[in-house]
């Protein structure tokens, strides 16, 4: 069985793309909150991962953005969209940067 990570960002343990989806569509937290019939602070708490949405709210967000819930919320960090859409790999590090980011047990 898959293990659920202890915590992601914030207290909820969930990663989400709400802020990015809002930005793409040019809508404010207030506008999204009104559409979802919640307080605008709830949207901020969701975006920061301080609040887990109810199933009803998660489904409403999916319907609003025209996406499945798992495209908005995840237990795992999302890959950058450029990597998902275009399959771009991480940029190569310089030898100096590589040595700075090596794990302590790597030689």
Secondary structure, DSSP 8 states (H G I E B T S, - for coil): -----S--STTT--EE-HHHHHHHHT--HHHHHHHHTS-HHHHHHHHHTSS---HHHHHHHHHHHTS-HHHHEESS----HHHHHH--------HHHHHHT--TT--
